[in-house]
Amino acid sequence: QVQLMESGGGWVQPGGSLRLSCAASGAIWKIMPMGWYRQAPGQPRELVAGIGSDDNTNYADSVKGRFTITRENVENTVYLQMNFLKPEDTAVYYCYARLENWYWGQGTQVTVSS
């Protein structure tokens, strides 16, 4: 079993920054693809950013140039640096990891407003 612990969400003004963390623990036997989905009220779930086992990254078009996902392999942790945040970034952000199954974090609320 794999457990994911998310942190770093909160409230920020437009143009501000937040850094999300997702730490994996448990029966981890390889480097896992990891990343974040987000879901805003009334909106479909959206892949925000992912980082593969080979450290290739991918981003939603809406966050390219503003968000950066990185990996700290020693701690089995991924980070999502979110800069120039916009109100439309407001959502619950869910960390994921993939082994034989998909594993999910508890979610962290990001609110961007004046």
VOBA-1610 file (N, C-alpha, C; in pm, whole numbers, padded with zeros to 5 digits, always signed):
BEGIN
Gln+00083-00119+00000Gln+00000+00000+00000Gln+00087+00124+00000Val+00036+00227-00065Val+00104+00355-00074Val+00012+00462-00015Gln+00069+00548+00066Gln-00004+00660+00121Gln+00058+00790+00070Leu-00027+00886+00038Leu+00017+01015-00012Leu-00030+01124+00083Met+00062+01209+00126Met+00030+01318+00216Met+00056+01450+00144Glu-00050+01527+00125Glu-00041+01655+00057Glu-00034+01769+00157Ser+00032+01875+00116Ser+00037+01996+00195Ser+00068+02114+00105Gly+00049+02234+00157Gly+00090+02354+00087Gly-00022+02440+00032Gly-00145+02392+00037Gly-00255+02472-00012Gly-00287+02586+00080Gly-00376+02672+00035Gly-00415+02787+00114Gly-00476+02895+00028Trp-00485+03014+00085Trp-00539+03130+00015Trp-00426+03222-00027Val-00437+03276-00148Val-00337+03369-00198Val-00406+03468-00292Gln-00353+03588-00299Gln-00405+03689-00390Gln-00362+03659-00533Pro-00440+03704-00631Pro-00397+03687-00771Pro-00256+03740-00792Gly-00178+03664-00868Gly-00039+03697-00890Gly+00056+03638-00789Gly+00003+03581-00682Gly+00086+03521-00579Gly+00131+03381-00614Ser+00199+03319-00518Ser+00257+03187-00539Ser+00225+03095-00423Leu+00216+02967-00453Leu+00206+02861-00354Leu+00292+02745-00400Arg+00334+02663-00305Arg+00410+02543-00337Arg+00343+02424-00270Leu+00293+02332-00352Leu+00232+02211-00302Leu+00336+02100-00289Ser+00320+02018-00187Ser+00406+01902-00167Ser+00320+01777-00160Cys+00375+01667-00208Cys+00310+01538-00197Cys+00415+01435-00164Ala+00408+01381-00044Ala+00505+01284+00005Ala+00444+01145+00004Ala+00512+01052-00061Ala+00464+00914-00070Ala+00537+00826+00030Ser+00464+00735+00089Ser+00523+00639+00182Ser+00453+00505+00165Gly+00516+00400+00215Gly+00459+00267+00208Gly+00538+00175+00119Ala+00468+00083+00054Ala+00531-00021-00027Ala+00566+00032-00165Ile+00666+00117-00170Ile+00711+00178-00294Ile+00832+00100-00343Trp+00817+00037-00458Trp+00923-00049-00509Trp+00985+00001-00638Lys+00942+00118-00684Lys+01004+00182-00798Lys+00968+00329-00797Ile+01038+00405-00880Ile+01001+00545-00897Ile+00865+00549-00967Met+00774+00624-00908Met+00637+00626-00955Met+00607+00751-01036Pro+00529+00736-01143Pro+00470+00856-01201Pro+00381+00924-01098Met+00394+01053-01083Met+00318+01127-00984Met+00276+01261-01042Gly+00182+01326-00974Gly+00140+01457-01018Gly+00014+01501-00945Trp-00054+01599-01004Trp-00176+01655-00946Trp-00286+01668-01048Tyr-00405+01631-01007Tyr-00528+01672-01070Tyr-00591+01781-00984Arg-00679+01858-01044Arg-00756+01954-00967Arg-00901+01952-01013Gln-00988+01993-00922Gln-01129+02001-00955Gln-01190+02122-00887Ala-01246+02210-00969Ala-01317+02326-00920Ala-01466+02294-00915Pro-01541+02364-00831Pro-01685+02339-00822Pro-01752+02350-00959Gly-01830+02249-00993Gly-01902+02249-01119Gly-01819+02224-01242Gln-01691+02190-01223Gln-01601+02168-01335Gln-01550+02025-01335Pro-01512+01974-01452Pro-01456+01839-01456Pro-01316+01835-01397Arg-01277+01718-01354Arg-01142+01699-01305Arg-01042+01722-01417Glu-00932+01788-01386Glu-00833+01827-01485Glu-00694+01788-01439Leu-00619+01725-01528Leu-00478+01699-01500Leu-00402+01831-01505Val-00337+01865-01396Val-00263+01990-01387Val-00119+01970-01431Ala-00052+01872-01371Ala+00088+01847-01398Ala+00122+01705-01360Gly+00213+01645-01434Gly+00260+01512-01403Gly+00408+01500-01430Ile+00471+01409-01358Ile+00612+01380-01380Ile+00626+01228-01385Gly+00687+01178-01492Gly+00697+01036-01513Gly+00814+00972-01440Ser+00821+00841-01450Ser+00931+00768-01389Ser+01065+00811-01447Asp+01064+00860-01571Asp+01185+00908-01636Asp+01206+01058-01619Asp+01124+01121-01535Asp+01129+01264-01503Asp+01079+01353-01617Asn+01021+01294-01721Asn+00949+01377-01817Asn+00829+01441-01750Thr+00799+01564-01788Thr+00690+01637-01727Thr+00587+01676-01832Asn+00464+01692-01786Asn+00359+01744-01872Asn+00268+01833-01789Tyr+00208+01931-01856Tyr+00127+02031-01790Tyr+00001+02059-01870Ala-00102+02095-01798Ala-00219+02149-01865Ala-00182+02278-01935Asp-00242+02302-02051Asp-00211+02424-02125Asp-00234+02549-02040Ser-00333+02544-01953Ser-00369+02660-01875Ser-00265+02698-01770Val-00173+02608-01738Val-00073+02637-01635Val+00069+02640-01689Lys+00089+02609-01815Lys+00224+02610-01873Lys+00286+02748-01859Gly+00410+02749-01817Gly+00481+02873-01795Gly+00461+02933-01658Arg+00365+02881-01582Arg+00338+02931-01447Arg+00366+02827-01339Phe+00340+02700-01369Phe+00358+02592-01272Phe+00479+02508-01310Thr+00548+02456-01210Thr+00662+02368-01232Thr+00654+02251-01135Ile+00660+02129-01189Ile+00660+02010-01106Ile+00801+01954-01101Thr+00844+01916-00981Thr+00976+01859-00960Thr+00965+01739-00867Arg+01071+01660-00864Arg+01073+01539-00783Arg+01196+01537-00693Glu+01175+01490-00570Glu+01283+01465-00476Glu+01281+01316-00447Asn+01364+01240-00517Asn+01355+01095-00513Asn+01390+01036-00376Val+01486+01098-00308Val+01528+01046-00178Val+01410+01043-00081Glu+01324+01141-00088Glu+01210+01151+00002Glu+01079+01103-00062Asn+01085+01052-00185Asn+00964+01012-00258Asn+00860+01123-00255Thr+00904+01242-00285Thr+00820+01360-00276Thr+00822+01437-00407Val+00708+01486-00447Val+00698+01576-00561Val+00647+01711-00513Tyr+00685+01814-00586Tyr+00647+01950-00553Tyr+00586+02016-00675Leu+00489+02099-00651Leu+00428+02179-00756Leu+00441+02325-00717Gln+00534+02394-00782Gln+00551+02537-00761Gln+00454+02610-00852Met+00366+02688-00792Met+00261+02757-00865Met+00285+02907-00852Asn+00317+02970-00963Asn+00343+03113-00966Asn+00237+03184-01049Phe+00228+03315-01029Phe+00134+03398-01104Phe-00007+03338-01101Leu-00049+03304-00982Leu-00177+03236-00966Leu-00293+03326-01006Lys-00395+03263-01063Lys-00514+03331-01111Lys-00636+03278-01039Pro-00743+03357-01033Pro-00865+03306-00970Pro-00914+03174-01028Glu-00895+03153-01157Glu-00938+03028-01218Glu-00855+02908-01176Asp-00745+02930-01103Asp-00670+02820-01045Asp-00733+02767-00917Thr-00834+02835-00867Thr-00900+02793-00745Thr-00963+02656-00764Ala-00926+02562-00679Ala-00974+02424-00690Ala-00918+02344-00574Val-00969+02223-00561Val-00905+02124-00474Val-00804+02049-00559Tyr-00682+02043-00512Tyr-00574+01977-00584Tyr-00548+01841-00519Tyr-00551+01736-00602Tyr-00534+01600-00555Tyr-00406+01541-00613Cys-00316+01503-00527Cys-00195+01435-00570Cys-00225+01291-00607Tyr-00156+01242-00709Tyr-00170+01101-00746Tyr-00033+01037-00762Ala-00032+00905-00749Ala+00085+00824-00778Ala+00037+00693-00838Arg+00121+00634-00923Arg+00081+00512-00993Arg+00183+00401-00972Leu+00136+00289-00923Leu+00209+00162-00924Leu+00117+00062-00993Glu+00083-00046-00924Glu-00016-00138-00978Glu-00155-00077-00973Asn-00173+00020-00888Asn-00298+00093-00876Asn-00269+00243-00875Trp-00376+00319-00889Trp-00368+00463-00867Trp-00387+00490-00719Tyr-00305+00576-00663Tyr-00318+00621-00525Tyr-00339+00770-00523Trp-00416+00817-00426Trp-00458+00956-00422Trp-00432+01018-00286Gly-00390+01143-00288Gly-00380+01220-00166Gly-00517+01266-00119Gln-00519+01329-00003Gln-00645+01370+00058Gln-00704+01495-00005Gly-00626+01565-00085Gly-00669+01689-00145Gly-00629+01809-00061Thr-00593+01916-00128Thr-00562+02041-00060Thr-00626+02155-00136Gln-00692+02245-00062Gln-00766+02355-00122Gln-00672+02468-00158Val-00681+02514-00282Val-00612+02634-00327Val-00717+02736-00365Thr-00711+02852-00301Thr-00806+02959-00328Thr-00730+03084-00367Val-00762+03137-00484Val-00696+03256-00536Val-00802+03364-00551Ser-00793+03468-00471Ser-00891+03576-00476Ser-00833+03701-00415Ser-00894+03814-00451Ser-00850+03941-00396Ser-00905+03961-00256
//
